[in-house]
Amino acid sequence: MLSPEQVRELLQAMCDELGVCLSGGHVERLAARPPESVEAFVDEVVRIEWEDAGLENGLRSEMEAMVSNAMARALAQAS
């Protein structure tokens, strides 16, 4: 699982690279209790950012790749 700092770094990268920027309160809530799977993490970011709006599939794929990479790095660091 991602540490709070890793969640903050991941969300900052999503903001910088993809333009998906959450407010500080949402960032801290996710950092305190991050979803444990790639899909759940991306679903939560999408829910917060777009509420009922649609999301382009290509952007979702990029988000999933970023979350997957961050989780893999966290797992490698924990080993």
Chimera marker file (.cmm) of the C-alpha trace (Angstrom):
<marker_set name="trace">
<marker id="1" x="0.000" y="0.000" z="0.000" r="1" g="1" b="0" radius="0.5"/>
<marker id="2" x="1.129" y="3.543" z="-0.675" r="1" g="1" b="0" radius="0.5"/>
<marker id="3" x="2.371" y="5.658" z="2.205" r="1" g="1" b="0" radius="0.5"/>
<marker id="4" x="0.780" y="9.091" z="2.746" r="1" g="1" b="0" radius="0.5"/>
<marker id="5" x="3.836" y="10.772" z="1.199" r="1" g="1" b="0" radius="0.5"/>
<marker id="6" x="3.716" y="8.457" z="-1.832" r="1" g="1" b="0" radius="0.5"/>
<marker id="7" x="0.023" y="9.299" z="-2.315" r="1" g="1" b="0" radius="0.5"/>
<marker id="8" x="0.804" y="13.019" z="-2.189" r="1" g="1" b="0" radius="0.5"/>
<marker id="9" x="3.636" y="12.572" z="-4.710" r="1" g="1" b="0" radius="0.5"/>
<marker id="10" x="1.420" y="10.495" z="-7.014" r="1" g="1" b="0" radius="0.5"/>
<marker id="11" x="-1.414" y="13.018" z="-6.905" r="1" g="1" b="0" radius="0.5"/>
<marker id="12" x="1.036" y="15.856" z="-7.572" r="1" g="1" b="0" radius="0.5"/>
<marker id="13" x="2.394" y="13.916" z="-10.575" r="1" g="1" b="0" radius="0.5"/>
<marker id="14" x="-1.167" y="13.400" z="-11.860" r="1" g="1" b="0" radius="0.5"/>
<marker id="15" x="-1.724" y="17.131" z="-11.530" r="1" g="1" b="0" radius="0.5"/>
<marker id="16" x="1.550" y="18.102" z="-13.214" r="1" g="1" b="0" radius="0.5"/>
<marker id="17" x="1.469" y="15.522" z="-15.999" r="1" g="1" b="0" radius="0.5"/>
<marker id="18" x="-2.240" y="14.936" z="-16.642" r="1" g="1" b="0" radius="0.5"/>
<marker id="19" x="-3.913" y="18.082" z="-15.352" r="1" g="1" b="0" radius="0.5"/>
<marker id="20" x="-5.910" y="16.077" z="-12.801" r="1" g="1" b="0" radius="0.5"/>
<marker id="21" x="-5.578" y="18.248" z="-9.705" r="1" g="1" b="0" radius="0.5"/>
<marker id="22" x="-7.407" y="17.605" z="-6.431" r="1" g="1" b="0" radius="0.5"/>
<marker id="23" x="-7.852" y="20.139" z="-3.652" r="1" g="1" b="0" radius="0.5"/>
<marker id="24" x="-5.705" y="19.870" z="-0.536" r="1" g="1" b="0" radius="0.5"/>
<marker id="25" x="-8.511" y="18.392" z="1.548" r="1" g="1" b="0" radius="0.5"/>
<marker id="26" x="-9.108" y="15.621" z="-0.952" r="1" g="1" b="0" radius="0.5"/>
<marker id="27" x="-5.375" y="14.941" z="-1.213" r="1" g="1" b="0" radius="0.5"/>
<marker id="28" x="-5.070" y="14.579" z="2.555" r="1" g="1" b="0" radius="0.5"/>
<marker id="29" x="-8.134" y="12.334" z="2.774" r="1" g="1" b="0" radius="0.5"/>
<marker id="30" x="-6.692" y="10.016" z="0.115" r="1" g="1" b="0" radius="0.5"/>
<marker id="31" x="-3.252" y="10.139" z="1.765" r="1" g="1" b="0" radius="0.5"/>
<marker id="32" x="-4.772" y="9.091" z="5.102" r="1" g="1" b="0" radius="0.5"/>
<marker id="33" x="-6.759" y="6.181" z="3.630" r="1" g="1" b="0" radius="0.5"/>
<marker id="34" x="-5.596" y="5.322" z="0.114" r="1" g="1" b="0" radius="0.5"/>
<marker id="35" x="-7.574" y="2.742" z="-1.862" r="1" g="1" b="0" radius="0.5"/>
<marker id="36" x="-5.597" y="-0.477" z="-2.108" r="1" g="1" b="0" radius="0.5"/>
<marker id="37" x="-6.107" y="-1.342" z="-5.777" r="1" g="1" b="0" radius="0.5"/>
<marker id="38" x="-5.232" y="0.591" z="-8.917" r="1" g="1" b="0" radius="0.5"/>
<marker id="39" x="-8.849" y="0.577" z="-10.093" r="1" g="1" b="0" radius="0.5"/>
<marker id="40" x="-10.231" y="1.727" z="-6.731" r="1" g="1" b="0" radius="0.5"/>
<marker id="41" x="-7.657" y="4.525" z="-6.501" r="1" g="1" b="0" radius="0.5"/>
<marker id="42" x="-8.432" y="5.797" z="-9.992" r="1" g="1" b="0" radius="0.5"/>
<marker id="43" x="-12.180" y="5.439" z="-9.373" r="1" g="1" b="0" radius="0.5"/>
<marker id="44" x="-11.871" y="7.627" z="-6.283" r="1" g="1" b="0" radius="0.5"/>
<marker id="45" x="-9.838" y="10.296" z="-8.098" r="1" g="1" b="0" radius="0.5"/>
<marker id="46" x="-12.362" y="10.275" z="-10.955" r="1" g="1" b="0" radius="0.5"/>
<marker id="47" x="-15.276" y="10.531" z="-8.513" r="1" g="1" b="0" radius="0.5"/>
<marker id="48" x="-13.693" y="13.502" z="-6.761" r="1" g="1" b="0" radius="0.5"/>
<marker id="49" x="-12.521" y="15.318" z="-9.897" r="1" g="1" b="0" radius="0.5"/>
<marker id="50" x="-15.425" y="14.771" z="-12.258" r="1" g="1" b="0" radius="0.5"/>
<marker id="51" x="-18.362" y="13.760" z="-10.047" r="1" g="1" b="0" radius="0.5"/>
<marker id="52" x="-20.894" y="12.885" z="-12.784" r="1" g="1" b="0" radius="0.5"/>
<marker id="53" x="-18.893" y="13.959" z="-15.828" r="1" g="1" b="0" radius="0.5"/>
<marker id="54" x="-17.523" y="11.425" z="-18.275" r="1" g="1" b="0" radius="0.5"/>
<marker id="55" x="-13.829" y="10.642" z="-18.502" r="1" g="1" b="0" radius="0.5"/>
<marker id="56" x="-11.840" y="10.065" z="-21.640" r="1" g="1" b="0" radius="0.5"/>
<marker id="57" x="-10.603" y="6.441" z="-21.733" r="1" g="1" b="0" radius="0.5"/>
<marker id="58" x="-7.060" y="7.455" z="-22.676" r="1" g="1" b="0" radius="0.5"/>
<marker id="59" x="-6.744" y="9.668" z="-19.604" r="1" g="1" b="0" radius="0.5"/>
<marker id="60" x="-8.073" y="6.904" z="-17.357" r="1" g="1" b="0" radius="0.5"/>
<marker id="61" x="-5.480" y="4.504" z="-18.814" r="1" g="1" b="0" radius="0.5"/>
<marker id="62" x="-2.699" y="7.003" z="-18.112" r="1" g="1" b="0" radius="0.5"/>
<marker id="63" x="-3.953" y="7.443" z="-14.550" r="1" g="1" b="0" radius="0.5"/>
<marker id="64" x="-4.087" y="3.670" z="-14.036" r="1" g="1" b="0" radius="0.5"/>
<marker id="65" x="-0.515" y="3.307" z="-15.304" r="1" g="1" b="0" radius="0.5"/>
<marker id="66" x="0.723" y="6.023" z="-12.916" r="1" g="1" b="0" radius="0.5"/>
<marker id="67" x="-1.029" y="4.442" z="-9.916" r="1" g="1" b="0" radius="0.5"/>
<marker id="68" x="0.184" y="0.967" z="-10.854" r="1" g="1" b="0" radius="0.5"/>
<marker id="69" x="3.789" y="2.189" z="-11.115" r="1" g="1" b="0" radius="0.5"/>
<marker id="70" x="3.576" y="4.017" z="-7.785" r="1" g="1" b="0" radius="0.5"/>
<marker id="71" x="2.154" y="0.937" z="-6.053" r="1" g="1" b="0" radius="0.5"/>
<marker id="72" x="4.862" y="-1.275" z="-7.564" r="1" g="1" b="0" radius="0.5"/>
<marker id="73" x="7.576" y="1.105" z="-6.313" r="1" g="1" b="0" radius="0.5"/>
<marker id="74" x="5.994" y="1.162" z="-2.835" r="1" g="1" b="0" radius="0.5"/>
<marker id="75" x="5.921" y="-2.632" z="-2.749" r="1" g="1" b="0" radius="0.5"/>
<marker id="76" x="9.566" y="-2.832" z="-3.864" r="1" g="1" b="0" radius="0.5"/>
<marker id="77" x="10.606" y="-0.340" z="-1.178" r="1" g="1" b="0" radius="0.5"/>
<marker id="78" x="8.737" y="-2.298" z="1.492" r="1" g="1" b="0" radius="0.5"/>
<marker id="79" x="10.591" y="-5.524" z="0.594" r="1" g="1" b="0" radius="0.5"/>
<link id1="1" id2="2" r="1" g="1" b="0" radius="0.2"/>
<link id1="2" id2="3" r="1" g="1" b="0" radius="0.2"/>
<link id1="3" id2="4" r="1" g="1" b="0" radius="0.2"/>
<link id1="4" id2="5" r="1" g="1" b="0" radius="0.2"/>
<link id1="5" id2="6" r="1" g="1" b="0" radius="0.2"/>
<link id1="6" id2="7" r="1" g="1" b="0" radius="0.2"/>
<link id1="7" id2="8" r="1" g="1" b="0" radius="0.2"/>
<link id1="8" id2="9" r="1" g="1" b="0" radius="0.2"/>
<link id1="9" id2="10" r="1" g="1" b="0" radius="0.2"/>
<link id1="10" id2="11" r="1" g="1" b="0" radius="0.2"/>
<link id1="11" id2="12" r="1" g="1" b="0" radius="0.2"/>
<link id1="12" id2="13" r="1" g="1" b="0" radius="0.2"/>
<link id1="13" id2="14" r="1" g="1" b="0" radius="0.2"/>
<link id1="14" id2="15" r="1" g="1" b="0" radius="0.2"/>
<link id1="15" id2="16" r="1" g="1" b="0" radius="0.2"/>
<link id1="16" id2="17" r="1" g="1" b="0" radius="0.2"/>
<link id1="17" id2="18" r="1" g="1" b="0" radius="0.2"/>
<link id1="18" id2="19" r="1" g="1" b="0" radius="0.2"/>
<link id1="19" id2="20" r="1" g="1" b="0" radius="0.2"/>
<link id1="20" id2="21" r="1" g="1" b="0" radius="0.2"/>
<link id1="21" id2="22" r="1" g="1" b="0" radius="0.2"/>
<link id1="22" id2="23" r="1" g="1" b="0" radius="0.2"/>
<link id1="23" id2="24" r="1" g="1" b="0" radius="0.2"/>
<link id1="24" id2="25" r="1" g="1" b="0" radius="0.2"/>
<link id1="25" id2="26" r="1" g="1" b="0" radius="0.2"/>
<link id1="26" id2="27" r="1" g="1" b="0" radius="0.2"/>
<link id1="27" id2="28" r="1" g="1" b="0" radius="0.2"/>
<link id1="28" id2="29" r="1" g="1" b="0" radius="0.2"/>
<link id1="29" id2="30" r="1" g="1" b="0" radius="0.2"/>
<link id1="30" id2="31" r="1" g="1" b="0" radius="0.2"/>
<link id1="31" id2="32" r="1" g="1" b="0" radius="0.2"/>
<link id1="32" id2="33" r="1" g="1" b="0" radius="0.2"/>
<link id1="33" id2="34" r="1" g="1" b="0" radius="0.2"/>
<link id1="34" id2="35" r="1" g="1" b="0" radius="0.2"/>
<link id1="35" id2="36" r="1" g="1" b="0" radius="0.2"/>
<link id1="36" id2="37" r="1" g="1" b="0" radius="0.2"/>
<link id1="37" id2="38" r="1" g="1" b="0" radius="0.2"/>
<link id1="38" id2="39" r="1" g="1" b="0" radius="0.2"/>
<link id1="39" id2="40" r="1" g="1" b="0" radius="0.2"/>
<link id1="40" id2="41" r="1" g="1" b="0" radius="0.2"/>
<link id1="41" id2="42" r="1" g="1" b="0" radius="0.2"/>
<link id1="42" id2="43" r="1" g="1" b="0" radius="0.2"/>
<link id1="43" id2="44" r="1" g="1" b="0" radius="0.2"/>
<link id1="44" id2="45" r="1" g="1" b="0" radius="0.2"/>
<link id1="45" id2="46" r="1" g="1" b="0" radius="0.2"/>
<link id1="46" id2="47" r="1" g="1" b="0" radius="0.2"/>
<link id1="47" id2="48" r="1" g="1" b="0" radius="0.2"/>
<link id1="48" id2="49" r="1" g="1" b="0" radius="0.2"/>
<link id1="49" id2="50" r="1" g="1" b="0" radius="0.2"/>
<link id1="50" id2="51" r="1" g="1" b="0" radius="0.2"/>
<link id1="51" id2="52" r="1" g="1" b="0" radius="0.2"/>
<link id1="52" id2="53" r="1" g="1" b="0" radius="0.2"/>
<link id1="53" id2="54" r="1" g="1" b="0" radius="0.2"/>
<link id1="54" id2="55" r="1" g="1" b="0" radius="0.2"/>
<link id1="55" id2="56" r="1" g="1" b="0" radius="0.2"/>
<link id1="56" id2="57" r="1" g="1" b="0" radius="0.2"/>
<link id1="57" id2="58" r="1" g="1" b="0" radius="0.2"/>
<link id1="58" id2="59" r="1" g="1" b="0" radius="0.2"/>
<link id1="59" id2="60" r="1" g="1" b="0" radius="0.2"/>
<link id1="60" id2="61" r="1" g="1" b="0" radius="0.2"/>
<link id1="61" id2="62" r="1" g="1" b="0" radius="0.2"/>
<link id1="62" id2="63" r="1" g="1" b="0" radius="0.2"/>
<link id1="63" id2="64" r="1" g="1" b="0" radius="0.2"/>
<link id1="64" id2="65" r="1" g="1" b="0" radius="0.2"/>
<link id1="65" id2="66" r="1" g="1" b="0" radius="0.2"/>
<link id1="66" id2="67" r="1" g="1" b="0" radius="0.2"/>
<link id1="67" id2="68" r="1" g="1" b="0" radius="0.2"/>
<link id1="68" id2="69" r="1" g="1" b="0" radius="0.2"/>
<link id1="69" id2="70" r="1" g="1" b="0" radius="0.2"/>
<link id1="70" id2="71" r="1" g="1" b="0" radius="0.2"/>
<link id1="71" id2="72" r="1" g="1" b="0" radius="0.2"/>
<link id1="72" id2="73" r="1" g="1" b="0" radius="0.2"/>
<link id1="73" id2="74" r="1" g="1" b="0" radius="0.2"/>
<link id1="74" id2="75" r="1" g="1" b="0" radius="0.2"/>
<link id1="75" id2="76" r="1" g="1" b="0" radius="0.2"/>
<link id1="76" id2="77" r="1" g="1" b="0" radius="0.2"/>
<link id1="77" id2="78" r="1" g="1" b="0" radius="0.2"/>
<link id1="78" id2="79" r="1" g="1" b="0" radius="0.2"/>
</marker_set>
